[in-house]
Amino acid sequence: MARLPQPGSDNGTWGAILNDFLLASHDIDGSLKDIAQSNVTGLQADLATKATASDLADVATSLATKADLVTGIVPDAQLPSRLSQASIDASMITSGAIVVDDLVLSRPNGSTVNAGNVRGPQGITGLPGDLMPATAATGGGTITLIAGDLPSTKRYSLTANATVASLPTPAANRSGTISLVFIQATSSGPFTVTFPSLKWAGGAVAPAIPTAAASRLEVHLFWDGVEWVGKLGGTYF
């Protein structure tokens, strides 16, 4: 049986051994010999035992479902679902992490997929840059602030005495300010504003709202990641 020469053991005969090996599939001029029909038939029979027409059909079907792997297009069904505003806010409250909602992604074929706007802790309602959400209310009584209010601005037109309840404890890995603006009543009152026990900048005591009609008290409650510090923004008459 023809074989390849063995290094170190076919000295003086390796040329003849190599020629015998090559002549098994080559003519004397170096061209490949024609394959005998019997060998072709045998190959066909051998392949038939390895894969049936049904097997090949299954392969074709499987490849059809993977066409996106070839084109680079991710089917919409495989894209992550959009986050709800509640889950976005909850994520920021607990971790301060950047999340996405309403970001438009471009596909290689030029089409787009709506996946979200990139947002950070500053704009949990989708406002750009350092803008913060602001709310306005009329009334008094107990004012309850939550970690989700950080950062924000809240404006209160007083119709009764107001008390800011004990402050929440946000996540330690974030900081920010809740700004409170109190507006004294114009035709009733005057009303007072009471704050919980906390440190005030400069060793000051908790500020009081002026008694003049429509006067204002502006206070900034700053969470530094460890504790709350109160800062007087100003009083206006």
WOMO-V580132 format. One record per residue. RES is the residue in three letters. OMEGA is omega in radians with two decimals (NA if undefined). Layout:
BEGIN
res->(RES RES)
omega->(OMEGA OMEGA)
END
This chain:
BEGIN
res->(MET ALA ARG LEU PRO GLN PRO GLY SER ASP ASN GLY THR TRP GLY ALA ILE LEU ASN ASP PHE LEU LEU ALA SER HIS ASP ILE ASP GLY SER LEU LYS ASP ILE ALA GLN SER ASN VAL THR GLY LEU GLN ALA ASP LEU ALA THR LYS ALA THR ALA SER ASP LEU ALA ASP VAL ALA THR SER LEU ALA THR LYS ALA ASP LEU VAL THR GLY ILE VAL PRO ASP ALA GLN LEU PRO SER ARG LEU SER GLN ALA SER ILE ASP ALA SER MET ILE THR SER GLY ALA ILE VAL VAL ASP ASP LEU VAL LEU SER ARG PRO ASN GLY SER THR VAL ASN ALA GLY ASN VAL ARG GLY PRO GLN GLY ILE THR GLY LEU PRO GLY ASP LEU MET PRO ALA THR ALA ALA THR GLY GLY GLY THR ILE THR LEU ILE ALA GLY ASP LEU PRO SER THR LYS ARG TYR SER LEU THR ALA ASN ALA THR VAL ALA SER LEU PRO THR PRO ALA ALA ASN ARG SER GLY THR ILE SER LEU VAL PHE ILE GLN ALA THR SER SER GLY PRO PHE THR VAL THR PHE PRO SER LEU LYS TRP ALA GLY GLY ALA VAL ALA PRO ALA ILE PRO THR ALA ALA ALA SER ARG LEU GLU VAL HIS LEU PHE TRP ASP GLY VAL GLU TRP VAL GLY LYS LEU GLY GLY THR TYR PHE)
omega->(-3.10 3.14 3.06 3.10 3.10 -3.13 3.07 -3.09 -3.13 3.12 3.11 -3.09 -3.02 3.14 3.14 3.14 3.13 3.11 3.11 -3.13 -3.11 -3.12 3.11 -3.11 -3.13 2.97 -3.09 3.13 3.10 3.12 3.14 3.08 3.03 3.10 -3.14 -3.12 -3.14 3.11 3.10 3.12 3.12 3.12 3.12 3.13 -3.13 3.12 -3.14 3.13 -3.10 -3.11 3.11 3.09 3.11 3.12 -3.13 3.11 3.11 3.12 3.14 3.12 -3.14 3.13 -3.14 3.14 -3.14 -3.08 -3.13 3.10 -3.14 -3.09 -3.09 -3.14 3.09 3.14 3.14 -3.10 -3.11 3.09 3.11 3.13 3.14 3.12 3.06 3.13 -3.13 -3.13 3.08 -3.13 -3.14 3.12 -3.13 -3.11 -3.07 -3.03 -3.07 -3.06 3.05 3.13 3.14 3.03 -3.13 3.06 3.13 3.14 3.11 3.10 3.12 -3.10 3.09 3.11 -3.10 3.07 3.14 -3.09 3.05 2.99 3.08 -3.12 3.07 -3.10 -3.08 -2.98 -3.00 3.05 3.06 3.13 -3.07 3.01 -3.09 3.10 -3.11 3.06 3.14 3.11 3.11 -3.12 3.07 3.13 -3.12 -3.13 -3.09 3.09 -3.10 3.10 3.13 -3.13 -3.14 3.09 -3.08 -0.10 3.08 3.03 -3.11 -3.08 -3.11 2.99 -2.96 2.96 3.12 3.06 -3.10 3.09 3.07 -3.10 3.12 -3.02 -3.14 3.06 3.12 3.11 -3.10 -3.06 3.08 3.12 3.13 -3.02 2.93 -3.14 -3.14 3.09 3.14 -3.12 -3.12 3.14 -3.13 -3.05 3.09 -3.13 0.11 -3.13 -3.10 3.07 -3.13 -3.12 3.07 3.12 3.07 3.12 3.08 -3.08 3.12 -3.13 -3.11 3.04 3.14 -3.10 3.09 3.11 3.09 -3.09 -3.11 -3.14 3.09 3.07 -3.03 3.00 3.14 -3.09 3.08 3.11 -3.02 3.04 -3.06 -3.11 3.14 -3.08 3.09 3.04 3.12 3.11 3.09 3.09 3.12 3.01 -3.05 -3.11 NA)
END
